[in-house]
Amino acid sequence: MPRQKAAHHEPRACAWTHSCRAREKSVDAEQTAEENSHRRVGVRSRAEVHELFEKRVSDYGGRVFRCGEHQICEQIVTVLVEGGRRAIAVPPGVGESWLDASISWIVDEGLSFAQIEAAQGVLTAATVGGG
């Protein structure tokens, strides 16, 4: 019995496959846009955002103090003095009104790791608008 050669056919699903892949890419792009939009439009209330921020700060051993703009310097000095901290590293641009003369402020303009480690603390800032 003679062997028959298998017929070589172009896949009929080729156009359909390309169409499906194009639709998948379109759906993926829409899903990605939708997923990214949630990052711009939150579902948490301001109070929940503040609470989550405080939790994350505390997870890293930090503390959050709530005060008005006019109370920032006093709050910083109180916390540092109570903790026995007098030499504190700060990033450039921290408001001068925050920096009381009773504390030695070390502005980080290229401090080495060792210099930062030698400081008794680091002051950073975060502002969260609230209603």
Backbone as JSON Lines, residues from 0, in Angstrom:
{"i":0,"aa":"M","n":[0.84,-1.16,0.0],"ca":[0.0,0.0,0.0],"c":[0.9,1.23,0.0]}
{"i":1,"aa":"P","n":[0.72,2.09,-0.94],"ca":[1.57,3.28,-1.02],"c":[1.24,4.27,0.09]}
{"i":2,"aa":"R","n":[2.28,4.89,0.56],"ca":[2.09,5.9,1.62],"c":[1.61,7.19,1.0]}
{"i":3,"aa":"Q","n":[0.68,7.78,1.67],"ca":[0.19,9.06,1.19],"c":[0.91,10.17,1.95]}
{"i":4,"aa":"K","n":[1.23,11.19,1.2],"ca":[1.85,12.33,1.83],"c":[0.78,13.13,2.56]}
{"i":5,"aa":"A","n":[1.15,13.6,3.7],"ca":[0.22,14.45,4.44],"c":[0.1,15.77,3.71]}
{"i":6,"aa":"A","n":[-1.09,16.19,3.54],"ca":[-1.32,17.46,2.86],"c":[-0.9,18.6,3.79]}
{"i":7,"aa":"H","n":[-0.23,19.6,3.22],"ca":[0.18,20.75,4.01],"c":[-0.86,21.85,3.79]}
{"i":8,"aa":"H","n":[-1.54,22.18,4.84],"ca":[-2.56,23.22,4.75],"c":[-2.14,24.38,5.64]}
{"i":9,"aa":"E","n":[-2.4,25.56,5.15],"ca":[-2.22,26.73,6.0],"c":[-3.29,26.65,7.08]}
{"i":10,"aa":"P","n":[-2.95,26.95,8.28],"ca":[-3.97,26.89,9.32],"c":[-5.1,27.85,9.01]}
{"i":11,"aa":"R","n":[-6.3,27.33,9.06],"ca":[-7.46,28.16,8.78],"c":[-7.73,29.13,9.92]}
{"i":12,"aa":"A","n":[-7.24,28.78,11.08],"ca":[-7.5,29.61,12.24],"c":[-6.54,30.8,12.33]}
{"i":13,"aa":"C","n":[-5.65,30.91,11.37],"ca":[-4.62,31.93,11.45],"c":[-5.22,33.33,11.57]}
{"i":14,"aa":"A","n":[-6.13,33.69,10.7],"ca":[-6.74,35.02,10.77],"c":[-7.53,35.17,12.07]}
{"i":15,"aa":"W","n":[-8.21,34.11,12.44],"ca":[-8.98,34.14,13.69],"c":[-8.05,34.31,14.88]}
{"i":16,"aa":"T","n":[-6.91,33.58,14.86],"ca":[-5.94,33.67,15.95],"c":[-5.41,35.08,16.07]}
{"i":17,"aa":"H","n":[-5.05,35.7,14.94],"ca":[-4.56,37.08,14.98],"c":[-5.63,38.03,15.51]}
{"i":18,"aa":"S","n":[-6.86,37.79,15.1],"ca":[-7.96,38.62,15.57],"c":[-8.14,38.47,17.07]}
{"i":19,"aa":"C","n":[-8.06,37.24,17.56],"ca":[-8.2,36.99,19.0],"c":[-7.07,37.65,19.77]}
{"i":20,"aa":"R","n":[-5.85,37.52,19.26],"ca":[-4.72,38.13,19.94],"c":[-4.85,39.65,19.98]}
{"i":21,"aa":"A","n":[-5.34,40.23,18.89],"ca":[-5.54,41.68,18.87],"c":[-6.59,42.08,19.9]}
{"i":22,"aa":"R","n":[-7.68,41.28,19.98],"ca":[-8.71,41.57,20.99],"c":[-8.16,41.42,22.39]}
{"i":23,"aa":"E","n":[-7.33,40.38,22.61],"ca":[-6.73,40.17,23.93],"c":[-5.86,41.36,24.31]}
{"i":24,"aa":"K","n":[-5.06,41.85,23.35],"ca":[-4.21,43.01,23.63],"c":[-5.05,44.23,23.96]}
{"i":25,"aa":"S","n":[-6.16,44.38,23.23],"ca":[-7.05,45.5,23.48],"c":[-7.66,45.4,24.87]}
{"i":26,"aa":"V","n":[-8.11,44.2,25.22],"ca":[-8.7,43.98,26.54],"c":[-7.64,44.2,27.61]}
{"i":27,"aa":"D","n":[-6.41,43.67,27.38],"ca":[-5.32,43.87,28.34],"c":[-5.04,45.35,28.54]}
{"i":28,"aa":"A","n":[-5.03,46.12,27.46],"ca":[-4.76,47.56,27.56],"c":[-5.87,48.25,28.35]}
{"i":29,"aa":"E","n":[-7.13,47.85,28.09],"ca":[-8.25,48.43,28.84],"c":[-8.16,48.07,30.31]}
{"i":30,"aa":"Q","n":[-7.82,46.81,30.61],"ca":[-7.71,46.38,32.0],"c":[-6.57,47.12,32.69]}
{"i":31,"aa":"T","n":[-5.44,47.27,31.98],"ca":[-4.31,47.99,32.57],"c":[-4.7,49.43,32.85]}
{"i":32,"aa":"A","n":[-5.38,50.08,31.92],"ca":[-5.83,51.45,32.13],"c":[-6.78,51.52,33.32]}
{"i":33,"aa":"E","n":[-7.69,50.55,33.39],"ca":[-8.65,50.51,34.5],"c":[-7.92,50.27,35.82]}
{"i":34,"aa":"E","n":[-6.96,49.33,35.82],"ca":[-6.2,49.05,37.04],"c":[-5.41,50.28,37.47]}
{"i":35,"aa":"N","n":[-4.81,50.99,36.52],"ca":[-4.03,52.18,36.85],"c":[-4.91,53.33,37.32]}
{"i":36,"aa":"S","n":[-6.15,53.39,36.85],"ca":[-7.02,54.49,37.23],"c":[-7.35,54.44,38.72]}
{"i":37,"aa":"H","n":[-7.37,53.24,39.3],"ca":[-7.67,53.16,40.73],"c":[-6.57,53.81,41.56]}
{"i":38,"aa":"R","n":[-5.39,53.92,40.98],"ca":[-4.3,54.54,41.71],"c":[-4.45,56.05,41.77]}
{"i":39,"aa":"R","n":[-5.22,56.6,40.84],"ca":[-5.42,58.04,40.83],"c":[-6.69,58.44,41.56]}
{"i":40,"aa":"V","n":[-7.64,57.55,41.6],"ca":[-8.91,57.84,42.25],"c":[-9.08,56.84,43.37]}
{"i":41,"aa":"G","n":[-8.87,57.3,44.6],"ca":[-8.92,56.39,45.74],"c":[-10.33,56.12,46.2]}
{"i":42,"aa":"V","n":[-10.46,55.02,46.9],"ca":[-11.75,54.67,47.48],"c":[-11.72,54.86,48.99]}
{"i":43,"aa":"R","n":[-10.55,55.2,49.52],"ca":[-10.44,55.43,50.96],"c":[-10.79,56.87,51.29]}
{"i":44,"aa":"S","n":[-11.36,57.04,52.44],"ca":[-11.63,58.4,52.93],"c":[-10.31,59.01,53.37]}
{"i":45,"aa":"R","n":[-10.31,60.32,53.58],"ca":[-9.09,60.98,54.06],"c":[-8.65,60.41,55.41]}
{"i":46,"aa":"A","n":[-9.61,60.15,56.27],"ca":[-9.29,59.58,57.58],"c":[-8.63,58.21,57.43]}
{"i":47,"aa":"E","n":[-9.12,57.41,56.5],"ca":[-8.53,56.09,56.27],"c":[-7.13,56.2,55.68]}
{"i":48,"aa":"V","n":[-6.91,57.18,54.81],"ca":[-5.57,57.4,54.25],"c":[-4.61,57.79,55.36]}
{"i":49,"aa":"H","n":[-5.03,58.7,56.23],"ca":[-4.19,59.12,57.36],"c":[-3.86,57.93,58.25]}
{"i":50,"aa":"E","n":[-4.87,57.13,58.55],"ca":[-4.69,55.96,59.41],"c":[-3.7,54.97,58.78]}
{"i":51,"aa":"L","n":[-3.84,54.73,57.49],"ca":[-2.95,53.81,56.78],"c":[-1.52,54.36,56.77]}
{"i":52,"aa":"F","n":[-1.38,55.66,56.54],"ca":[-0.07,56.3,56.56],"c":[0.58,56.11,57.93]}
{"i":53,"aa":"E","n":[-0.15,56.37,58.99],"ca":[0.38,56.22,60.34],"c":[0.79,54.77,60.61]}
{"i":54,"aa":"K","n":[-0.02,53.83,60.15],"ca":[0.31,52.42,60.35],"c":[1.6,52.07,59.64]}
{"i":55,"aa":"R","n":[1.76,52.51,58.41],"ca":[2.97,52.19,57.66],"c":[4.21,52.84,58.27]}
{"i":56,"aa":"V","n":[4.06,54.07,58.75],"ca":[5.18,54.72,59.42],"c":[5.56,53.95,60.68]}
{"i":57,"aa":"S","n":[4.56,53.55,61.45],"ca":[4.85,52.82,62.69],"c":[5.45,51.44,62.41]}
{"i":58,"aa":"D","n":[5.09,50.83,61.27],"ca":[5.69,49.55,60.9],"c":[7.21,49.65,60.79]}
{"i":59,"aa":"Y","n":[7.69,50.85,60.47],"ca":[9.13,51.07,60.33],"c":[9.73,51.75,61.57]}
{"i":60,"aa":"G","n":[8.98,51.77,62.66],"ca":[9.49,52.32,63.9],"c":[9.39,53.82,64.0]}
{"i":61,"aa":"G","n":[8.7,54.45,63.07],"ca":[8.52,55.9,63.1],"c":[7.27,56.28,63.85]}
{"i":62,"aa":"R","n":[7.13,57.56,64.09],"ca":[5.93,58.07,64.76],"c":[5.38,59.24,63.96]}
{"i":63,"aa":"V","n":[4.11,59.45,64.07],"ca":[3.44,60.55,63.4],"c":[2.87,61.47,64.47]}
{"i":64,"aa":"F","n":[3.1,62.77,64.31],"ca":[2.56,63.76,65.23],"c":[1.7,64.71,64.42]}
{"i":65,"aa":"R","n":[0.51,64.93,64.87],"ca":[-0.4,65.85,64.19],"c":[-0.31,67.21,64.84]}
{"i":66,"aa":"C","n":[-0.08,68.21,64.02],"ca":[-0.02,69.58,64.54],"c":[-0.2,70.55,63.38]}
{"i":67,"aa":"G","n":[-0.5,71.77,63.73],"ca":[-0.65,72.8,62.72],"c":[0.7,73.33,62.29]}
{"i":68,"aa":"E","n":[0.72,74.06,61.19],"ca":[1.96,74.62,60.64],"c":[2.73,75.43,61.69]}
{"i":69,"aa":"H","n":[2.03,76.21,62.48],"ca":[2.67,77.06,63.47],"c":[3.22,76.29,64.67]}
{"i":70,"aa":"Q","n":[2.9,74.99,64.76],"ca":[3.33,74.17,65.9],"c":[4.46,73.19,65.54]}
{"i":71,"aa":"I","n":[4.86,73.18,64.28],"ca":[5.82,72.16,63.83],"c":[7.14,72.26,64.59]}
{"i":72,"aa":"C","n":[7.75,73.43,64.64],"ca":[9.05,73.6,65.3],"c":[8.98,73.15,66.76]}
{"i":73,"aa":"E","n":[7.96,73.61,67.47],"ca":[7.8,73.25,68.88],"c":[7.66,71.74,69.05]}
{"i":74,"aa":"Q","n":[6.88,71.11,68.17],"ca":[6.66,69.66,68.25],"c":[7.98,68.92,68.0]}
{"i":75,"aa":"I","n":[8.74,69.35,67.01],"ca":[10.01,68.7,66.69],"c":[10.96,68.8,67.87]}
{"i":76,"aa":"V","n":[11.13,70.0,68.41],"ca":[12.05,70.2,69.53],"c":[11.61,69.36,70.73]}
{"i":77,"aa":"T","n":[10.33,69.35,71.04],"ca":[9.82,68.58,72.18],"c":[10.18,67.1,72.03]}
{"i":78,"aa":"V","n":[9.91,66.54,70.88],"ca":[10.17,65.11,70.65],"c":[11.66,64.81,70.73]}
{"i":79,"aa":"L","n":[12.47,65.66,70.1],"ca":[13.91,65.4,70.09],"c":[14.53,65.55,71.48]}
{"i":80,"aa":"V","n":[14.18,66.6,72.18],"ca":[14.73,66.83,73.51],"c":[14.3,65.72,74.47]}
{"i":81,"aa":"E","n":[13.03,65.32,74.41],"ca":[12.55,64.22,75.26],"c":[13.31,62.94,74.97]}
{"i":82,"aa":"G","n":[13.71,62.75,73.73],"ca":[14.46,61.55,73.35],"c":[15.96,61.69,73.51]}
{"i":83,"aa":"G","n":[16.43,62.84,74.01],"ca":[17.86,63.05,74.2],"c":[18.63,63.15,72.9]}
{"i":84,"aa":"R","n":[17.98,63.64,71.87],"ca":[18.61,63.74,70.55],"c":[18.9,65.21,70.24]}
{"i":85,"aa":"R","n":[20.17,65.49,69.94],"ca":[20.57,66.88,69.69],"c":[21.28,67.08,68.35]}
{"i":86,"aa":"A","n":[21.69,65.99,67.69],"ca":[22.36,66.1,66.38],"c":[21.53,65.32,65.36]}
{"i":87,"aa":"I","n":[20.83,66.06,64.51],"ca":[19.83,65.45,63.63],"c":[20.13,65.77,62.16]}
{"i":88,"aa":"A","n":[20.14,64.73,61.33],"ca":[20.33,64.91,59.88],"c":[18.99,65.32,59.26]}
{"i":89,"aa":"V","n":[19.05,66.27,58.34],"ca":[17.85,66.73,57.64],"c":[18.15,66.82,56.14]}
{"i":90,"aa":"P","n":[17.15,66.61,55.32],"ca":[17.37,66.78,53.89],"c":[17.44,68.27,53.53]}
{"i":91,"aa":"P","n":[18.1,68.6,52.44],"ca":[18.12,70.0,52.01],"c":[16.69,70.47,51.74]}
{"i":92,"aa":"G","n":[16.42,71.71,52.06],"ca":[15.11,72.26,51.75],"c":[14.08,72.16,52.86]}
{"i":93,"aa":"V","n":[14.43,71.52,53.96],"ca":[13.49,71.5,55.08],"c":[13.3,72.94,55.53]}
{"i":94,"aa":"G","n":[12.07,73.29,55.81],"ca":[11.75,74.67,56.16],"c":[12.59,75.19,57.32]}
{"i":95,"aa":"E","n":[13.18,76.36,57.12],"ca":[13.99,76.98,58.18],"c":[13.17,77.19,59.46]}
{"i":96,"aa":"S","n":[11.89,77.42,59.3],"ca":[11.04,77.67,60.48],"c":[10.9,76.41,61.34]}
{"i":97,"aa":"W","n":[11.27,75.26,60.82],"ca":[11.2,74.02,61.58],"c":[12.43,73.82,62.46]}
{"i":98,"aa":"L","n":[13.52,74.48,62.13],"ca":[14.82,74.17,62.71],"c":[15.18,75.1,63.86]}
{"i":99,"aa":"D","n":[14.97,74.64,65.06],"ca":[15.25,75.41,66.26],"c":[16.76,75.39,66.54]}
{"i":100,"aa":"A","n":[17.29,76.51,67.04],"ca":[18.72,76.65,67.3],"c":[19.22,75.73,68.42]}
{"i":101,"aa":"S","n":[18.33,75.17,69.22],"ca":[18.76,74.29,70.31],"c":[19.18,72.91,69.83]}
{"i":102,"aa":"I","n":[18.96,72.63,68.56],"ca":[19.31,71.33,67.96],"c":[20.42,71.57,66.94]}
{"i":103,"aa":"S","n":[21.37,70.65,66.85],"ca":[22.42,70.72,65.84],"c":[21.9,70.0,64.58]}
{"i":104,"aa":"W","n":[21.63,70.78,63.54],"ca":[21.06,70.25,62.31],"c":[22.19,69.94,61.33]}
{"i":105,"aa":"I","n":[22.2,68.72,60.8],"ca":[23.22,68.29,59.85],"c":[22.51,68.13,58.5]}
{"i":106,"aa":"V","n":[22.71,69.1,57.62],"ca":[22.02,69.07,56.33],"c":[22.7,68.04,55.43]}
{"i":107,"aa":"D","n":[21.89,67.14,54.89],"ca":[22.42,66.07,54.03],"c":[22.65,66.61,52.62]}
{"i":108,"aa":"E","n":[23.81,67.11,52.42],"ca":[24.22,67.55,51.08],"c":[25.35,66.63,50.64]}
{"i":109,"aa":"G","n":[25.0,65.34,50.58],"ca":[25.98,64.34,50.18],"c":[26.65,63.65,51.36]}
{"i":110,"aa":"L","n":[25.95,63.56,52.49],"ca":[26.52,62.88,53.65],"c":[26.81,61.42,53.31]}
{"i":111,"aa":"S","n":[27.88,60.91,53.89],"ca":[28.18,59.49,53.71],"c":[27.27,58.68,54.62]}
{"i":112,"aa":"F","n":[27.24,57.39,54.38],"ca":[26.46,56.5,55.23],"c":[26.93,56.62,56.68]}
{"i":113,"aa":"A","n":[28.24,56.67,56.87],"ca":[28.79,56.76,58.22],"c":[28.36,58.06,58.91]}
{"i":114,"aa":"Q","n":[28.31,59.15,58.17],"ca":[27.89,60.43,58.76],"c":[26.41,60.39,59.15]}
{"i":115,"aa":"I","n":[25.62,59.79,58.33],"ca":[24.19,59.66,58.65],"c":[24.02,58.76,59.88]}
{"i":116,"aa":"E","n":[24.76,57.66,59.91],"ca":[24.7,56.75,61.05],"c":[25.15,57.43,62.35]}
{"i":117,"aa":"A","n":[26.09,58.37,62.24],"ca":[26.6,59.06,63.42],"c":[25.6,60.07,63.99]}
{"i":118,"aa":"A","n":[24.67,60.51,63.17],"ca":[23.64,61.44,63.66],"c":[22.75,60.71,64.66]}
{"i":119,"aa":"Q","n":[22.16,61.46,65.56],"ca":[21.28,60.85,66.57],"c":[19.86,60.64,66.06]}
{"i":120,"aa":"G","n":[19.62,61.07,64.84],"ca":[18.3,60.89,64.26],"c":[18.25,61.54,62.89]}
{"i":121,"aa":"V","n":[17.16,61.32,62.22],"ca":[16.93,61.89,60.89],"c":[15.53,62.47,60.89]}
{"i":122,"aa":"L","n":[15.4,63.69,60.44],"ca":[14.1,64.34,60.33],"c":[13.7,64.37,58.86]}
{"i":123,"aa":"T","n":[12.55,63.86,58.56],"ca":[11.99,63.96,57.21],"c":[10.62,64.59,57.35]}
{"i":124,"aa":"A","n":[10.0,64.87,56.23],"ca":[8.71,65.55,56.27],"c":[7.73,64.87,55.34]}
{"i":125,"aa":"A","n":[6.49,64.89,55.76],"ca":[5.39,64.43,54.92],"c":[4.21,65.32,55.23]}
{"i":126,"aa":"T","n":[3.52,65.72,54.2],"ca":[2.33,66.53,54.38],"c":[1.17,65.78,53.79]}
{"i":127,"aa":"V","n":[0.14,65.6,54.56],"ca":[-1.06,64.92,54.08],"c":[-2.21,65.9,54.28]}
{"i":128,"aa":"G","n":[-2.83,66.26,53.19],"ca":[-3.96,67.18,53.3],"c":[-5.15,66.47,53.93]}
{"i":129,"aa":"G","n":[-5.82,67.15,54.75],"ca":[-6.97,66.54,55.4],"c":[-8.14,67.49,55.46]}
{"i":130,"aa":"G","n":[-9.27,66.9,55.59],"ca":[-10.45,67.74,55.63],"c":[-11.19,67.63,56.93]}
